[in-house]
């Protein structure tokens, strides 16, 4: 019996005697099946290949990024938020080696694992077992959990406080349960927002964007983007980190509002003529 991992999205499936027939996450219109066909690997194969390692970088006081190189699956970045001795893993990675475990244990382990949306569930259940940590996923995305675990807590409503100053907010958009993490004391007290790609930092770091599907370029309705902007308007944050190591370093709250306004005007034909 093996736990198979989809090579395209990096999400792990429950142990089985043969490869799954398909990956529902990749077959859904927000993702894609590799043009060469569905393929699978296992974490043991990734480890034994000797090709991969996790790069851990301190982004600011109390915030560490973790990125696997070379990329596995979607290639996202996970983050560790350290707030008054409470450590949250924001989003998750497929790859977990002894060096990564040792580093995280040296910080104090993991007290909570929180996910922005299903594309980054990866091997969340195994991470939770290693670090004896609960997993927090919005209940609206329950159907996309491919590997069930008793450690998963499906939270409901519009926000969930993990620790005073560390709060999850449901914005929806990319996925119905799409969430961001607001760290009130981050960025030297000016506030940090971790967004996965519920809010996506674009190439011009003065702007962000919002999409239903990024690889397939399917936009969100103007009304949904306005709603997402409204939900973030009450949060205080100066800096914003997305899932691909792109950062809005100053006035990030203002950038989100201006970007939402531009997005809506573009959809309504009010931003440009072409």
Secondary structure, 3 states (H helix, E strand, C coil): CEEEEECCCCCEEEEECCCCCCCHHHHCCCCCCCCCCCCEEEHHHHHHHCCCEEEEEEEECCEEEEEEECCCCCCCEEEEEEECCEEEEECCCCCCCHHHHHHHHHHCCCCEEECCCHHHCCCHHHHHHHHCCEEEEEHHHHHHCCCCCCCEEEECCCEEEEECCEEEEECCCCCCCCEEEEECCHHHHCCEEECCCCCEECCCCCCEECEEECCCCEECCHHHHHHHHHHHHCCCCCEEECCCCCEECCCHHHHHHHHHHHHHHHHCCCCCCC
